[in-house]
């Protein structure tokens, strides 16, 4: 008698085997700039790599027959103030062919730039624009790199940890002039020193 759970067990075993195979394959032939490569959350592959090797790796993952990661589902960025490589950018990739998910993570400093992956994933255009708009990370070869949620004349990058909560410019409607006016803000306090051990500092 065949158990109703045997199909799901075979599916999980197949995904686990495929993930192990991809990880061992990448380790054996792609030993370039890898900081860490592992399987997390059961079946998802996570790769941490140097920023300068990010684009060649993503091209490989997209084109090679054993990988076929043809869909970029998301791009995530985070900022840790005080570190030299303060930004961490994560690309979430999906292979429909092998039903496999993979995350590629790289860390970079304020002055470093990344190569755009728009030529490989059309969905990357808006994702890169969003990361640029909020964090100020520049993507080379993106021909449409402009603000996506903030106003085009907006100064600064709101999700950087050193950006003041009140912003730099105050926007208000002047009833006498019958129009929207802008004025520079004078901050009452200096930037606070951040203590990452406490939630509120």
C-alpha positions as CSV (number, residue, x, y, z in Angstrom):
1,X,0.0,0.0,0.0
2,X,1.4,3.4,-1.0
3,X,1.1,6.1,1.7
4,X,-0.5,9.4,0.8
5,X,2.6,11.1,2.2
6,X,5.1,9.2,0.0
7,X,4.7,11.7,-2.9
8,X,5.5,14.7,-0.7
9,X,8.5,12.8,0.9
10,X,9.9,12.1,-2.6
11,X,9.4,15.7,-3.5
12,X,11.3,16.9,-0.4
13,X,14.1,14.4,-0.9
14,X,14.4,15.5,-4.6
15,X,14.7,19.2,-3.6
16,X,17.2,18.4,-0.9
17,X,19.3,16.3,-3.3
18,X,19.2,19.0,-6.0
19,X,20.2,21.7,-3.5
20,X,23.2,19.6,-2.3
21,X,24.2,18.9,-5.9
22,X,24.1,22.6,-6.9
23,X,26.0,23.6,-3.8
24,X,28.8,21.0,-4.4
25,X,28.9,21.9,-8.1
26,X,29.3,25.7,-7.3
27,X,32.0,25.0,-4.7
28,X,33.9,22.8,-7.1
29,X,34.0,25.0,-10.2
30,X,33.3,28.5,-9.1
31,X,35.8,29.2,-6.3
32,X,35.9,32.9,-6.8
33,X,35.1,35.4,-4.1
34,X,32.8,33.0,-2.1
35,X,32.6,34.0,1.5
36,X,30.0,31.4,2.4
37,X,27.7,29.0,0.7
38,X,25.1,26.8,2.5
39,X,21.6,25.4,2.4
40,X,19.2,27.2,4.8
41,X,15.6,26.8,5.8
42,X,15.6,23.2,4.5
43,X,16.1,23.7,0.8
44,X,17.0,27.3,0.0
45,X,20.6,27.9,-1.1
46,X,22.3,31.0,0.3
47,X,25.5,32.4,-1.2
48,X,27.6,35.3,0.3
49,X,30.0,36.7,-2.2
50,X,32.3,39.7,-2.8
51,X,30.6,42.6,-4.6
52,X,33.0,42.5,-7.6
53,X,32.1,38.8,-8.3
54,X,28.3,39.3,-8.0
55,X,27.5,40.0,-11.6
56,X,29.5,37.0,-13.1
57,X,27.9,34.7,-10.5
58,X,24.4,35.8,-11.4
59,X,25.1,35.4,-15.1
60,X,26.3,31.9,-14.4
61,X,23.2,31.1,-12.3
62,X,20.9,32.4,-15.0
63,X,22.5,30.7,-18.0
64,X,23.9,27.3,-16.8
65,X,21.8,24.3,-17.4
66,X,22.1,22.9,-13.9
67,X,20.9,26.2,-12.4
68,X,18.4,28.0,-14.6
69,X,17.6,30.7,-12.1
70,X,15.5,32.7,-14.6
71,X,13.4,34.8,-12.2
72,X,14.5,37.6,-9.9
73,X,11.7,37.6,-7.3
74,X,13.1,40.3,-4.9
75,X,16.0,42.5,-4.0
76,X,16.6,43.4,-0.4
77,X,18.9,46.0,1.1
78,X,19.9,46.7,4.7
79,X,22.1,49.3,6.3
80,X,24.3,48.8,9.4
81,X,25.8,52.2,10.4
82,X,29.4,52.1,11.7
83,X,30.7,49.2,9.6
84,X,33.0,49.8,6.6
85,X,30.8,47.6,4.4
86,X,27.6,49.1,5.8
87,X,25.2,47.9,3.0
88,X,24.0,44.4,2.5
89,X,22.2,43.7,-0.8
90,X,20.4,40.3,-1.3
91,X,19.1,39.0,-4.6
92,X,16.3,36.3,-4.4
93,X,16.3,34.0,-7.4
94,X,13.9,31.3,-8.5
95,X,14.4,28.4,-10.8
96,X,11.1,27.2,-12.1
97,X,12.8,24.4,-14.1
98,X,14.2,22.8,-10.8
99,X,11.7,24.4,-8.4
100,X,14.6,25.8,-6.4
101,X,15.2,29.1,-4.6
102,X,18.5,30.8,-4.1
103,X,19.7,34.0,-2.3
104,X,22.9,35.8,-3.3
105,X,24.2,38.3,-0.7
106,X,27.0,40.8,-1.0
107,X,28.2,43.6,1.3
108,X,29.5,47.0,0.1
109,X,30.6,50.3,1.4
110,X,29.2,53.8,0.6
111,X,31.4,54.4,-2.3
112,X,31.0,51.0,-4.0
113,X,28.7,50.4,-7.0
114,X,27.0,47.3,-8.4
115,X,26.6,46.2,-12.0
116,X,22.9,46.2,-13.1
117,X,21.3,42.9,-13.8
118,X,18.5,44.4,-16.0
119,X,19.9,42.7,-19.0
120,X,19.2,39.3,-17.3
121,X,16.0,40.1,-15.4
122,X,13.7,42.8,-16.6
123,X,12.1,43.0,-13.1
124,X,15.4,44.3,-11.7
125,X,14.7,47.7,-13.1
126,X,12.2,48.8,-10.5
127,X,14.0,46.9,-7.7
128,X,17.3,48.6,-8.5
129,X,15.5,52.0,-8.7
130,X,14.0,51.4,-5.3
131,X,17.3,50.5,-3.7
132,X,18.9,53.5,-5.3
133,X,16.1,55.8,-4.1
134,X,16.2,54.7,-0.5
135,X,19.8,53.8,0.1
136,X,21.8,55.6,-2.6
137,X,23.5,52.5,-4.0
138,X,24.4,53.2,-7.7
139,X,23.9,50.5,-10.3
140,X,26.1,50.8,-13.3
141,X,24.6,50.2,-16.8
142,X,21.0,50.8,-15.6
143,X,19.7,53.4,-18.1
144,X,16.7,54.3,-16.1
145,X,18.2,54.8,-12.6
146,X,16.0,57.5,-11.1
147,X,13.9,57.9,-8.1
148,X,10.8,55.7,-8.0
149,X,8.9,56.7,-4.8
150,X,10.4,60.0,-3.7
151,X,10.2,63.3,-5.5
152,X,12.9,63.8,-8.2
153,X,14.2,66.8,-6.3
154,X,14.4,65.0,-3.0
155,X,17.7,65.3,-1.2
156,X,19.2,62.4,0.7
157,X,18.3,58.7,1.0
158,X,15.6,58.1,3.7
159,X,16.5,54.5,4.7
160,X,20.1,55.2,5.6
161,X,20.6,55.1,9.3
162,X,22.3,58.5,9.3
163,X,19.3,60.3,7.6
164,X,17.3,62.5,10.1
165,X,13.7,61.4,10.7
166,X,12.4,64.9,10.0
167,X,14.3,65.1,6.7
168,X,16.1,68.2,5.4
169,X,13.3,70.1,3.8
170,X,9.8,71.0,5.1
171,X,6.9,71.0,2.7
172,X,3.7,73.0,3.5
173,X,0.8,74.7,1.9
174,X,0.8,78.5,2.2
175,X,-2.8,79.8,2.3
176,X,-1.7,83.4,1.5
177,X,0.4,82.4,-1.5
178,X,-2.1,79.7,-2.6
179,X,0.7,77.2,-3.4
180,X,2.9,74.5,-1.9
181,X,6.1,76.0,-0.4
182,X,9.4,74.5,0.6
183,X,11.9,75.6,3.3
184,X,15.0,74.2,4.7
185,X,14.7,72.7,8.2
186,X,17.0,73.6,11.1
187,X,17.5,70.5,13.2
188,X,17.2,71.1,16.9
189,X,19.7,68.4,17.8
190,X,22.8,66.8,16.4
191,X,22.8,63.3,15.1
192,X,22.6,60.8,17.9
193,X,25.2,58.2,18.4
194,X,23.6,54.8,17.7
195,X,23.7,51.9,20.1
196,X,22.7,48.8,18.2
197,X,22.5,46.7,21.4
198,X,19.3,48.5,22.4
199,X,16.2,48.8,20.3
200,X,15.7,52.5,20.9
201,X,18.8,54.6,21.2
